[in-house]
Amino acid sequence: MARTLSAPAAPAPESGCSGALSLPRPVPRVRGLLAGGLVAGPLFLGAGVAQGLSRDGFDFTRNAISQLALGGPGWIQVVSFLLTGASVLAGAVGMHRVLGGGPGGTWGPRLVGVFGASFLVAAVFRADAGAGFPVGAPDAARLSAHGAVHMVAGMVGYLAFCAASVVLARAFTARGQRGRAVASRIVPVGVLAGFAGSSASVLAFTAGAGLGLVWLTALTAMTARTAMAARPAAVG
């Protein structure tokens, strides 16, 4: 009778439990990515306040921080826009790698990414001069093509961020964190209220924009904390 040769069976992969092998989801350098979302707001606001206090002719009650990109030292504000945009985009990637697949984990980070992209657009298309800044500029500003793109980019970016906050509230709700979920739905109302009041006061616009950036820091921190606590293996 002929002998039948058979190769030894390959050893089954070791697993701590029966059934299919479950590998931790790879999230390389997620802490560094999330750090982008944490520092973006303080970076932009800190640079804006420092410049506003030191630039001749700039008045927080009359001028928007975006106008600091005008004039000789305007490159500083342009760099601030670029760094902030890149930081927000990095934070959005980190949020997606941590929350992806869960409630709010797809569109929330995507909308935050739109917010980050809006800063990059604002760096390229600068705001118009007006309200006496830079020094010598007329009080009445004429809307130019690049000024219009700047305004639209900011509007789209902040609307996207407000939507992202509402979407990410689902992640908090799913974890039973109702206080955070409620805040994620209320803060966008304050941001939009500030924008709505911009026709009466530039300070209202600045306050609304600043609230959004501060909330981005808080939202990133809360999202990262809750997600990492639930999935510690996802942090690399």
Secondary structure as a PSIPRED ss2 file (coil, helix, strand):
# PSIPRED VFORMAT (PSIPRED V4.0)

   1 M C   1.000  0.000  0.000
   2 A C   1.000  0.000  0.000
   3 R C   1.000  0.000  0.000
   4 T C   1.000  0.000  0.000
   5 L C   1.000  0.000  0.000
   6 S C   1.000  0.000  0.000
   7 A C   1.000  0.000  0.000
   8 P C   1.000  0.000  0.000
   9 A C   1.000  0.000  0.000
  10 A C   1.000  0.000  0.000
  11 P C   1.000  0.000  0.000
  12 A C   1.000  0.000  0.000
  13 P C   1.000  0.000  0.000
  14 E C   1.000  0.000  0.000
  15 S C   1.000  0.000  0.000
  16 G C   1.000  0.000  0.000
  17 C C   1.000  0.000  0.000
  18 S C   1.000  0.000  0.000
  19 G C   1.000  0.000  0.000
  20 A C   1.000  0.000  0.000
  21 L C   1.000  0.000  0.000
  22 S C   1.000  0.000  0.000
  23 L C   1.000  0.000  0.000
  24 P C   1.000  0.000  0.000
  25 R C   1.000  0.000  0.000
  26 P C   1.000  0.000  0.000
  27 V C   1.000  0.000  0.000
  28 P C   1.000  0.000  0.000
  29 R C   1.000  0.000  0.000
  30 V H   0.000  1.000  0.000
  31 R H   0.000  1.000  0.000
  32 G H   0.000  1.000  0.000
  33 L H   0.000  1.000  0.000
  34 L H   0.000  1.000  0.000
  35 A H   0.000  1.000  0.000
  36 G H   0.000  1.000  0.000
  37 G H   0.000  1.000  0.000
  38 L H   0.000  1.000  0.000
  39 V H   0.000  1.000  0.000
  40 A H   0.000  1.000  0.000
  41 G H   0.000  1.000  0.000
  42 P H   0.000  1.000  0.000
  43 L H   0.000  1.000  0.000
  44 F H   0.000  1.000  0.000
  45 L H   0.000  1.000  0.000
  46 G H   0.000  1.000  0.000
  47 A H   0.000  1.000  0.000
  48 G H   0.000  1.000  0.000
  49 V H   0.000  1.000  0.000
  50 A H   0.000  1.000  0.000
  51 Q H   0.000  1.000  0.000
  52 G H   0.000  1.000  0.000
  53 L H   0.000  1.000  0.000
  54 S H   0.000  1.000  0.000
  55 R C   1.000  0.000  0.000
  56 D C   1.000  0.000  0.000
  57 G C   1.000  0.000  0.000
  58 F C   1.000  0.000  0.000
  59 D C   1.000  0.000  0.000
  60 F C   1.000  0.000  0.000
  61 T C   1.000  0.000  0.000
  62 R C   1.000  0.000  0.000
  63 N C   1.000  0.000  0.000
  64 A C   1.000  0.000  0.000
  65 I H   0.000  1.000  0.000
  66 S H   0.000  1.000  0.000
  67 Q H   0.000  1.000  0.000
  68 L H   0.000  1.000  0.000
  69 A H   0.000  1.000  0.000
  70 L C   1.000  0.000  0.000
  71 G C   1.000  0.000  0.000
  72 G C   1.000  0.000  0.000
  73 P C   1.000  0.000  0.000
  74 G H   0.000  1.000  0.000
  75 W H   0.000  1.000  0.000
  76 I H   0.000  1.000  0.000
  77 Q H   0.000  1.000  0.000
  78 V H   0.000  1.000  0.000
  79 V H   0.000  1.000  0.000
  80 S H   0.000  1.000  0.000
  81 F H   0.000  1.000  0.000
  82 L H   0.000  1.000  0.000
  83 L H   0.000  1.000  0.000
  84 T H   0.000  1.000  0.000
  85 G H   0.000  1.000  0.000
  86 A H   0.000  1.000  0.000
  87 S H   0.000  1.000  0.000
  88 V H   0.000  1.000  0.000
  89 L H   0.000  1.000  0.000
  90 A H   0.000  1.000  0.000
  91 G H   0.000  1.000  0.000
  92 A H   0.000  1.000  0.000
  93 V H   0.000  1.000  0.000
  94 G H   0.000  1.000  0.000
  95 M H   0.000  1.000  0.000
  96 H H   0.000  1.000  0.000
  97 R H   0.000  1.000  0.000
  98 V H   0.000  1.000  0.000
  99 L H   0.000  1.000  0.000
 100 G C   1.000  0.000  0.000
 101 G C   1.000  0.000  0.000
 102 G C   1.000  0.000  0.000
 103 P C   1.000  0.000  0.000
 104 G C   1.000  0.000  0.000
 105 G C   1.000  0.000  0.000
 106 T C   1.000  0.000  0.000
 107 W H   0.000  1.000  0.000
 108 G H   0.000  1.000  0.000
 109 P H   0.000  1.000  0.000
 110 R H   0.000  1.000  0.000
 111 L H   0.000  1.000  0.000
 112 V H   0.000  1.000  0.000
 113 G H   0.000  1.000  0.000
 114 V H   0.000  1.000  0.000
 115 F H   0.000  1.000  0.000
 116 G H   0.000  1.000  0.000
 117 A H   0.000  1.000  0.000
 118 S H   0.000  1.000  0.000
 119 F H   0.000  1.000  0.000
 120 L H   0.000  1.000  0.000
 121 V H   0.000  1.000  0.000
 122 A H   0.000  1.000  0.000
 123 A H   0.000  1.000  0.000
 124 V H   0.000  1.000  0.000
 125 F C   1.000  0.000  0.000
 126 R C   1.000  0.000  0.000
 127 A C   1.000  0.000  0.000
 128 D C   1.000  0.000  0.000
 129 A C   1.000  0.000  0.000
 130 G E   0.000  0.000  1.000
 131 A C   1.000  0.000  0.000
 132 G C   1.000  0.000  0.000
 133 F E   0.000  0.000  1.000
 134 P C   1.000  0.000  0.000
 135 V C   1.000  0.000  0.000
 136 G C   1.000  0.000  0.000
 137 A C   1.000  0.000  0.000
 138 P C   1.000  0.000  0.000
 139 D C   1.000  0.000  0.000
 140 A C   1.000  0.000  0.000
 141 A C   1.000  0.000  0.000
 142 R C   1.000  0.000  0.000
 143 L C   1.000  0.000  0.000
 144 S C   1.000  0.000  0.000
 145 A H   0.000  1.000  0.000
 146 H H   0.000  1.000  0.000
 147 G H   0.000  1.000  0.000
 148 A H   0.000  1.000  0.000
 149 V H   0.000  1.000  0.000
 150 H H   0.000  1.000  0.000
 151 M H   0.000  1.000  0.000
 152 V H   0.000  1.000  0.000
 153 A H   0.000  1.000  0.000
 154 G H   0.000  1.000  0.000
 155 M H   0.000  1.000  0.000
 156 V H   0.000  1.000  0.000
 157 G H   0.000  1.000  0.000
 158 Y H   0.000  1.000  0.000
 159 L H   0.000  1.000  0.000
 160 A H   0.000  1.000  0.000
 161 F H   0.000  1.000  0.000
 162 C H   0.000  1.000  0.000
 163 A H   0.000  1.000  0.000
 164 A H   0.000  1.000  0.000
 165 S H   0.000  1.000  0.000
 166 V H   0.000  1.000  0.000
 167 V H   0.000  1.000  0.000
 168 L H   0.000  1.000  0.000
 169 A H   0.000  1.000  0.000
 170 R H   0.000  1.000  0.000
 171 A H   0.000  1.000  0.000
 172 F H   0.000  1.000  0.000
 173 T H   0.000  1.000  0.000
 174 A H   0.000  1.000  0.000
 175 R C   1.000  0.000  0.000
 176 G C   1.000  0.000  0.000
 177 Q C   1.000  0.000  0.000
 178 R H   0.000  1.000  0.000
 179 G H   0.000  1.000  0.000
 180 R H   0.000  1.000  0.000
 181 A H   0.000  1.000  0.000
 182 V H   0.000  1.000  0.000
 183 A H   0.000  1.000  0.000
 184 S H   0.000  1.000  0.000
 185 R H   0.000  1.000  0.000
 186 I H   0.000  1.000  0.000
 187 V H   0.000  1.000  0.000
 188 P H   0.000  1.000  0.000
 189 V H   0.000  1.000  0.000
 190 G H   0.000  1.000  0.000
 191 V H   0.000  1.000  0.000
 192 L H   0.000  1.000  0.000
 193 A H   0.000  1.000  0.000
 194 G H   0.000  1.000  0.000
 195 F H   0.000  1.000  0.000
 196 A H   0.000  1.000  0.000
 197 G H   0.000  1.000  0.000
 198 S H   0.000  1.000  0.000
 199 S H   0.000  1.000  0.000
 200 A C   1.000  0.000  0.000
 201 S C   1.000  0.000  0.000
 202 V H   0.000  1.000  0.000
 203 L H   0.000  1.000  0.000
 204 A H   0.000  1.000  0.000
 205 F H   0.000  1.000  0.000
 206 T H   0.000  1.000  0.000
 207 A H   0.000  1.000  0.000
 208 G H   0.000  1.000  0.000
 209 A H   0.000  1.000  0.000
 210 G H   0.000  1.000  0.000
 211 L H   0.000  1.000  0.000
 212 G H   0.000  1.000  0.000
 213 L H   0.000  1.000  0.000
 214 V H   0.000  1.000  0.000
 215 W H   0.000  1.000  0.000
 216 L H   0.000  1.000  0.000
 217 T H   0.000  1.000  0.000
 218 A H   0.000  1.000  0.000
 219 L H   0.000  1.000  0.000
 220 T H   0.000  1.000  0.000
 221 A H   0.000  1.000  0.000
 222 M H   0.000  1.000  0.000
 223 T H   0.000  1.000  0.000
 224 A H   0.000  1.000  0.000
 225 R H   0.000  1.000  0.000
 226 T H   0.000  1.000  0.000
 227 A H   0.000  1.000  0.000
 228 M H   0.000  1.000  0.000
 229 A H   0.000  1.000  0.000
 230 A H   0.000  1.000  0.000
 231 R C   1.000  0.000  0.000
 232 P H   0.000  1.000  0.000
 233 A H   0.000  1.000  0.000
 234 A H   0.000  1.000  0.000
 235 V C   1.000  0.000  0.000
 236 G C   1.000  0.000  0.000
